[in-house]
C-alpha cells in the first residue's frame, strides 16, 4: 500500500501517442453499440497520429498505424477514408482484411501482421475492428 505522495513520486515518464490519452505499449478498447461511430473515430485517430496533428486538441506523436479490419472491407474502408477527408498515406497507414475465402482474421494472421508492422515499420498503434453484437 502506498500513500498518495509515494504514488506521485513513483510516476515514471510515459511515451504518449496522444497526449494524456493513449500511450505506447498500452491496451485500449473502443467499445459501443453497433453503428455509433467506433470505426469513424478510429480512422480519425489514425489520421491525426499518421499526420502528427492534434486529436481533440491533444498533441499527437506522429506514428504509423496498423488497421486490422473484420468489419469494413477494403472498398468500404477507402470510401469512409475519402468521405472523412483523411489524408492517410502508404508510409504511415497499413491495412489488412481477412482473406477472400474467409470472413475472419485468424489469430495467426493477426500475430504475423502485428509482428511485421512492429519490426518493419516501427509501428506503435494497432486498431482491430471487429463486428460487434454488443
N, CA and C of each residue as an Amber inpcrd file, in Angstrom:
protein
   402
   0.8500000  -1.1720000   0.0000000   0.0000000   0.0000000   0.0000000
   0.8950000   1.2340000   0.0000000   0.4810000   2.2490000  -0.7930000
   1.2590000   3.4850000  -0.8850000   0.3860000   4.6780000  -0.5140000
   1.0310000   5.6720000   0.0710000   0.3370000   6.9320000   0.2940000
   0.2490000   7.6630000  -1.0360000  -0.5530000   8.7060000  -1.0880000
  -0.6710000   9.4820000  -2.3280000   0.6610000  10.1190000  -2.6930000
   1.4320000  10.5420000  -1.7280000   2.7490000  11.1370000  -2.0140000
   3.7080000  10.0860000  -2.5640000   3.6730000   8.8910000  -2.0290000
   4.5160000   7.8120000  -2.5590000   4.1010000   7.4710000  -3.9880000
   2.8140000   7.4710000  -4.2250000   2.3080000   7.1980000  -5.5680000
   2.7750000   8.2740000  -6.5430000   2.6650000   9.5500000  -6.1500000
   3.1060000  10.6490000  -7.0190000   4.6000000  10.5800000  -7.3100000
   5.3870000  10.2140000  -6.3300000   6.8410000  10.1670000  -6.5280000
   7.2760000   8.9450000  -7.3260000   6.3940000   7.9920000  -7.5030000
   6.7620000   6.7790000  -8.2460000   6.4190000   6.8750000  -9.7260000
   5.8470000   7.9890000 -10.1560000   5.4490000   8.1490000 -11.5580000
   6.6890000   8.2040000 -12.4390000   6.6700000   7.4320000 -13.5010000
   7.7530000   7.4520000 -14.4810000   7.2360000   8.1140000 -15.7480000
   8.1580000   8.6460000 -16.5350000   7.7560000   9.2550000 -17.8040000
   7.1460000   8.2040000 -18.7120000   6.0500000   8.5530000 -19.3420000
   5.4010000   7.6610000 -20.2850000   5.4490000   8.2990000 -21.6600000
   5.6570000   7.4840000 -22.6440000   5.6420000   7.9660000 -24.0190000
   4.2170000   7.8770000 -24.5390000   3.6530000   9.0360000 -24.8160000
   2.2780000   9.0860000 -25.2990000   2.2320000   9.1920000 -26.8140000
   1.2590000   8.5230000 -27.3920000   0.9570000   8.6830000 -28.8020000
  -0.0360000   9.8370000 -28.9470000  -1.0250000   9.8740000 -28.0480000
  -1.9110000  11.0230000 -27.9130000  -1.7780000  11.5000000 -26.4790000
  -1.3840000  12.7390000 -26.3260000  -1.0990000  13.3510000 -25.0350000
  -2.1520000  12.9940000 -23.9760000  -1.6710000  12.3840000 -22.8920000
  -2.5040000  12.0340000 -21.7350000  -3.7230000  11.1720000 -22.0590000
  -3.6860000  10.4870000 -23.2010000  -4.8400000   9.6790000 -23.5950000
  -4.4390000   8.2700000 -24.0140000  -3.5320000   8.1810000 -24.9870000
  -3.0830000   6.8750000 -25.4850000  -1.5680000   6.8530000 -25.4180000
  -1.0350000   5.8900000 -24.6890000   0.4130000   5.8000000 -24.5670000
   0.9340000   4.5660000 -25.2960000   2.2210000   4.6110000 -25.5840000
   2.8490000   3.4470000 -26.2100000   2.7250000   2.2590000 -25.2690000
   2.6390000   1.0840000 -25.8380000   2.5840000  -0.1640000 -25.0850000
   1.3580000  -0.2800000 -24.1970000   0.3270000   0.4670000 -24.5070000
  -0.9180000   0.3510000 -23.7540000  -1.9020000  -0.5260000 -24.5050000
  -2.9400000  -0.9210000 -23.8250000  -4.0150000  -1.6920000 -24.4330000
  -5.3030000  -0.9300000 -24.1850000  -5.9970000  -0.5860000 -25.2580000
  -7.2110000   0.2170000 -25.1680000  -8.3090000  -0.4490000 -25.9740000
  -9.5210000  -0.3620000 -25.4880000 -10.6740000  -0.9080000 -26.1970000
 -11.6480000   0.2180000 -26.4870000 -12.0630000   0.3100000 -27.7120000
 -13.0630000   1.2730000 -28.1450000 -14.3430000   0.4730000 -28.3710000
 -15.2270000   0.5240000 -27.3910000 -16.4130000  -0.3160000 -27.4020000
 -17.6760000   0.5190000 -27.4690000 -18.7150000  -0.0580000 -28.0330000
 -20.0030000   0.6110000 -28.0760000 -20.9690000  -0.1530000 -28.9490000
 -22.1950000   0.3090000 -28.9530000 -23.2400000  -0.2960000 -29.7770000
 -22.8480000  -0.2180000 -31.2520000 -23.4580000  -1.0530000 -32.0520000
 -23.2330000  -1.0240000 -33.4980000 -23.6920000   0.3130000 -34.0740000
 -22.9460000   0.7950000 -35.0660000 -23.3080000   1.9940000 -35.8370000
 -23.3080000   3.2940000 -35.0220000 -22.4330000   3.3820000 -34.0040000
 -22.3390000   4.6390000 -33.2450000 -21.1070000   5.4560000 -33.6060000
 -20.2380000   4.9090000 -34.4830000 -19.0900000   5.6800000 -34.9460000
 -17.7400000   5.2180000 -34.4460000 -17.6420000   3.9810000 -33.9670000
 -16.3470000   3.4790000 -33.4710000 -15.2970000   3.4610000 -34.5740000
 -15.6570000   2.9420000 -35.7370000 -14.7040000   2.8800000 -36.8550000
 -14.3370000   4.2760000 -37.3390000 -15.3230000   5.1630000 -37.3950000
 -15.0520000   6.5420000 -37.8090000 -14.0950000   7.2100000 -36.8290000
 -14.3100000   6.9790000 -35.5370000 -13.4110000   7.5620000 -34.5410000
 -12.0130000   6.9760000 -34.6660000 -11.9210000   5.6690000 -34.8730000
 -10.6180000   5.0240000 -35.0350000  -9.8770000   5.6090000 -36.2360000
 -10.5840000   5.8490000 -37.3360000  -9.9440000   6.4270000 -38.5170000
  -9.5380000   7.8820000 -38.2770000 -10.3160000   8.6200000 -37.5140000
  -9.9310000   9.9940000 -37.1700000  -8.6800000   9.9980000 -36.2870000
  -8.6230000   9.0780000 -35.3330000  -7.4210000   8.9470000 -34.5020000
  -6.2280000   8.5950000 -35.3850000  -6.4150000   7.6270000 -36.2770000
  -5.3420000   7.2240000 -37.1890000  -4.8740000   8.3980000 -38.0300000
  -5.7990000   9.1780000 -38.5610000  -5.4480000  10.3340000 -39.3800000
  -4.6070000  11.3320000 -38.5830000  -5.0180000  11.6060000 -37.3640000
  -4.2670000  12.5520000 -36.5230000  -2.8640000  12.0390000 -36.2250000
  -2.7620000  10.7700000 -35.8570000  -1.4560000  10.2140000 -35.4830000
  -0.5440000  10.0760000 -36.7050000  -1.0780000   9.6030000 -37.8170000
  -0.2660000   9.4510000 -39.0280000   0.2760000  10.7850000 -39.5270000
  -0.4600000  11.8580000 -39.2760000  -0.0540000  13.1750000 -39.7520000
   0.5380000  14.0570000 -38.6610000   0.5630000  13.5580000 -37.4310000
   1.1220000  14.3370000 -36.3290000   0.3370000  15.6040000 -36.0410000
  -0.9890000  15.5390000 -36.2490000  -1.8340000  16.7040000 -35.9770000
  -2.6630000  16.4230000 -34.7220000  -3.1080000  17.4570000 -34.0280000
  -3.8520000  17.2410000 -32.7830000  -5.1250000  16.4120000 -32.9880000
  -5.4580000  15.6470000 -31.9780000  -6.7160000  14.9160000 -31.9150000
  -7.4610000  15.4410000 -30.6990000  -8.6360000  15.9920000 -30.9040000
  -9.4220000  16.6140000 -29.8190000  -8.5760000  17.6210000 -29.0470000
  -7.7960000  18.3980000 -29.7820000  -6.9030000  19.4210000 -29.2200000
  -5.7870000  18.8520000 -28.3490000  -5.5340000  17.5540000 -28.4520000
  -4.4300000  16.9250000 -27.7230000  -3.2810000  16.6660000 -28.6930000
  -2.0770000  16.9220000 -28.2370000  -0.8820000  16.7230000 -29.0530000
  -0.7230000  15.2350000 -29.3830000  -0.3110000  14.9660000 -30.6190000
  -0.0300000  13.5890000 -31.0200000   1.4390000  13.4590000 -31.3980000
   1.9720000  12.2870000 -31.2090000   3.3070000  11.9620000 -31.6910000
   3.1230000  11.1450000 -32.9600000   3.6420000  11.6810000 -34.0640000
   3.4760000  11.0410000 -35.3730000   3.9910000   9.6050000 -35.3230000
   3.1560000   8.6740000 -35.7300000   3.4870000   7.2630000 -35.7480000
   2.7270000   6.5770000 -36.8640000   3.1590000   5.3780000 -37.1710000
   2.4510000   4.5320000 -38.1240000   1.2990000   3.8320000 -37.4190000
   0.2790000   3.4880000 -38.1950000  -0.9090000   2.8070000 -37.6910000
  -1.1390000   1.5410000 -38.5090000  -1.5080000   0.4800000 -37.8330000
  -1.9670000  -0.7430000 -38.4960000  -3.4430000  -0.9020000 -38.1650000
  -4.2730000  -1.0260000 -39.1960000  -5.7110000  -1.1960000 -39.0250000
  -6.0770000  -2.5810000 -39.5390000  -6.4230000  -3.4770000 -38.6350000
  -6.8730000  -4.8160000 -38.9950000  -8.3910000  -4.8050000 -38.9360000
  -9.0440000  -5.0700000 -40.0500000 -10.4940000  -4.9340000 -40.1020000
 -11.1960000  -6.2570000 -40.3480000 -12.2470000  -6.4940000 -39.5970000
 -13.1630000  -7.5840000 -39.9180000 -14.5270000  -6.9950000 -40.2090000
 -14.6550000  -5.6980000 -39.9890000 -15.9380000  -5.0260000 -40.1270000
 -16.1160000  -4.4070000 -41.5080000 -15.1530000  -3.6200000 -41.9450000
 -15.2600000  -2.9300000 -43.2330000 -14.3100000  -3.5810000 -44.2370000
 -14.8340000  -3.9230000 -45.4090000 -13.9610000  -4.4700000 -46.4440000
 -13.1460000  -3.3130000 -47.0400000 -12.1630000  -3.6130000 -47.8840000
 -11.3210000  -2.5490000 -48.4340000 -12.0930000  -1.4240000 -49.1200000
 -13.1180000  -1.7510000 -49.8940000 -13.8990000  -0.7120000 -50.5760000
 -14.6120000   0.1900000 -49.5850000 -15.2040000  -0.4040000 -48.5600000
 -15.8830000   0.3860000 -47.5340000 -14.8980000   1.2610000 -46.7640000
 -13.7300000   0.7140000 -46.4990000 -12.7150000   1.4670000 -45.7590000
 -12.2560000   2.6800000 -46.5550000 -11.9310000   2.4850000 -47.8400000
 -11.4960000   3.6050000 -48.6780000 -12.6100000   4.6360000 -48.8180000
 -13.8360000   4.1810000 -48.9960000 -14.9660000   5.0940000 -49.0910000
 -15.0840000   5.9480000 -47.8230000 -14.9540000   5.3190000 -46.6710000
 -15.0400000   6.0470000 -45.3950000 -13.8710000   7.0200000 -45.2520000
 -12.6780000   6.5860000 -45.5980000 -11.4920000   7.4600000 -45.5150000
 -11.6840000   8.6860000 -46.4040000 -12.1620000   8.4770000 -47.6260000
 -12.3950000   9.5980000 -48.5480000 -13.5050000  10.5140000 -48.0520000
 -14.5950000   9.9280000 -47.5760000 -15.7180000  10.7120000 -47.0710000
 -15.2910000  11.6050000 -45.9060000 -14.4120000  11.0770000 -45.0540000
 -13.9550000  11.8160000 -43.8810000 -12.7730000  12.7220000 -44.2060000
 -12.3320000  12.6870000 -45.4590000 -11.2050000  13.5040000 -45.9100000
  -9.9250000  13.2410000 -45.1110000  -9.7170000  11.9750000 -44.7500000
  -8.4790000  11.5940000 -44.0580000  -7.3330000  11.6030000 -45.0570000
  -6.2000000  12.0720000 -44.6440000  -5.0370000  12.1450000 -45.5140000
  -4.0100000  11.0980000 -45.0920000  -4.3890000   9.8500000 -45.2980000
  -3.5310000   8.7270000 -44.9190000  -2.6670000   8.3540000 -46.1150000
  -1.4030000   7.9980000 -45.8500000  -0.5320000   7.6010000 -46.9580000
   0.1200000   6.2590000 -46.6640000   0.7080000   5.6720000 -47.6780000
   1.2320000   4.3080000 -47.5590000   2.4680000   4.2010000 -46.6790000
   3.0680000   5.3100000 -46.2970000   4.2090000   5.2460000 -45.3810000
   3.7800000   5.1560000 -43.9220000   2.5210000   5.5130000 -43.6430000
   2.0680000   5.6050000 -42.2620000   0.8500000   4.7590000 -41.9240000
   0.0390000   4.4290000 -42.9050000  -1.2010000   3.7040000 -42.6380000
  -1.1520000   2.3560000 -43.3320000  -1.3100000   1.3010000 -42.5360000
  -1.2670000  -0.0610000 -43.0560000  -2.5890000  -0.7360000 -42.7050000
  -3.0800000  -1.5520000 -43.6220000  -4.4210000  -2.1160000 -43.5020000
  -4.3900000  -3.5910000 -43.8770000  -5.1590000  -4.3780000 -43.1700000
  -5.3410000  -5.7660000 -43.5750000  -6.7810000  -6.1800000 -43.3140000
  -7.2050000  -7.1590000 -44.0760000  -8.5800000  -7.6340000 -44.0590000
  -8.5170000  -9.1460000 -44.2400000  -9.5360000  -9.8840000 -43.7800000
  -9.4900000 -11.3450000 -43.9720000  -9.2900000 -11.7310000 -45.4320000
  -8.7390000 -12.8990000 -45.6330000  -8.5640000 -13.4050000 -46.9880000
  -9.9220000 -13.5210000 -47.6820000  -9.8910000 -13.5470000 -49.0130000
 -11.1290000 -13.5990000 -49.7950000 -12.0370000 -14.7620000 -49.4080000
 -11.4660000 -15.8780000 -48.9780000 -12.2460000 -17.0710000 -48.6700000
 -12.7090000 -17.1260000 -47.2170000 -12.4990000 -16.0650000 -46.4710000
 -12.8290000 -16.0890000 -45.0540000 -13.4930000 -14.7770000 -44.6540000
 -14.2370000 -14.8090000 -43.5790000 -14.8260000 -13.5870000 -43.0330000
 -14.1610000 -13.2060000 -41.7200000 -13.1370000 -13.9680000 -41.3380000
 -12.4740000 -13.7100000 -40.0640000 -10.9670000 -13.6460000 -40.2490000
 -10.3270000 -12.8320000 -39.4200000  -8.8670000 -12.8280000 -39.3600000
  -8.4480000 -13.9250000 -38.4010000  -7.5710000 -14.8090000 -38.8410000
  -7.0980000 -15.8420000 -37.9290000  -6.1220000 -15.2210000 -36.9440000
  -6.0250000 -15.7930000 -35.7770000  -5.1050000 -15.2820000 -34.7590000
  -3.6670000 -15.3580000 -35.2620000  -3.3600000 -16.3220000 -36.1020000
  -2.0120000 -16.4430000 -36.6670000  -1.7360000 -15.2710000 -37.6070000
  -2.7230000 -14.9190000 -38.4580000  -2.5450000 -13.7810000 -39.3550000
  -2.4090000 -12.4860000 -38.5570000  -3.2170000 -12.3210000 -37.5280000
  -3.1350000 -11.1290000 -36.6880000  -1.7410000 -11.0190000 -36.0730000
  -1.2500000 -12.1100000 -35.5250000   0.0780000 -12.1050000 -34.9080000
   1.1590000 -11.7550000 -35.9330000   1.1050000 -12.3550000 -37.1150000
   2.0930000 -12.0710000 -38.1580000   2.0420000 -10.6110000 -38.6010000
   0.8340000 -10.0930000 -38.7980000   0.6900000  -8.7050000 -39.2320000
   1.2430000  -7.7370000 -38.1820000   0.9490000  -7.9810000 -36.9230000
   1.4410000  -7.1010000 -35.8550000   2.9610000  -7.1840000 -35.7480000
   3.5170000  -8.3790000 -35.8270000   4.9770000  -8.5330000 -35.7650000
   5.6390000  -7.8160000 -36.9370000   5.1370000  -7.9930000 -38.1410000
   5.6740000  -7.3310000 -39.3250000   5.5980000  -5.8150000 -39.1700000
   4.4650000  -5.3300000 -38.7240000   4.2510000  -3.8920000 -38.5280000
   5.2330000  -3.3300000 -37.5030000   5.3930000  -4.0270000 -36.4170000
   6.2840000  -3.5740000 -35.3560000   7.7470000  -3.5890000 -35.7920000
   8.1590000  -4.6640000 -36.4200000   9.5620000  -4.8250000 -36.8000000
   9.9560000  -3.9980000 -38.0220000   9.1140000  -3.9690000 -39.0330000
   9.4830000  -3.3250000 -40.2960000   9.0590000  -1.8710000 -40.4210000
   8.1210000  -1.4410000 -39.5950000   7.6210000  -0.0720000 -39.7160000
   7.6740000   0.6910000 -38.4030000   8.2950000   0.0830000 -37.3950000
   8.4120000   0.6920000 -36.0690000   7.0470000   1.1580000 -35.5620000
   6.0150000   0.4000000 -35.9070000   4.6550000   0.7650000 -35.5400000
   4.4060000   0.6660000 -34.0560000   3.5530000   1.5570000 -33.5720000
   3.2780000   1.6040000 -32.1410000   1.7980000   1.5200000 -31.8080000
   0.9050000   1.5750000 -32.8140000  -0.5290000   1.5380000 -32.5270000
  -1.2380000   0.6600000 -33.5470000  -2.0670000  -0.2540000 -33.0320000
  -2.8180000  -1.1850000 -33.8680000  -4.2950000  -1.0470000 -33.5270000
  -5.1230000  -0.8820000 -34.5490000  -6.5700000  -0.9260000 -34.3760000
  -7.0590000  -2.2460000 -34.9410000  -7.9050000  -2.9200000 -34.2090000
  -8.5390000  -4.1340000 -34.7090000 -10.0330000  -3.8740000 -34.6850000
 -10.6320000  -3.7980000 -35.8600000 -12.0590000  -3.5230000 -35.9730000
 -12.8180000  -4.8280000 -36.0910000 -13.6060000  -5.1580000 -35.0740000
 -14.3880000  -6.3840000 -35.0710000 -15.8610000  -6.0670000 -35.2640000
 -16.5470000  -6.9810000 -35.9040000 -18.0010000  -6.8780000 -35.9520000
 -18.4870000  -7.0560000 -34.5130000 -19.4300000  -6.2440000 -34.1360000
 -19.8720000  -6.2510000 -32.7490000 -21.3370000  -6.5990000 -32.6460000
 -21.6710000  -7.3440000 -31.6190000 -23.0750000  -7.6180000 -31.3260000
 -23.3960000  -7.1760000 -29.9080000 -22.6790000  -6.1650000 -29.4360000
 -22.8830000  -5.6590000 -28.0720000 -24.2650000  -5.0590000 -27.9640000
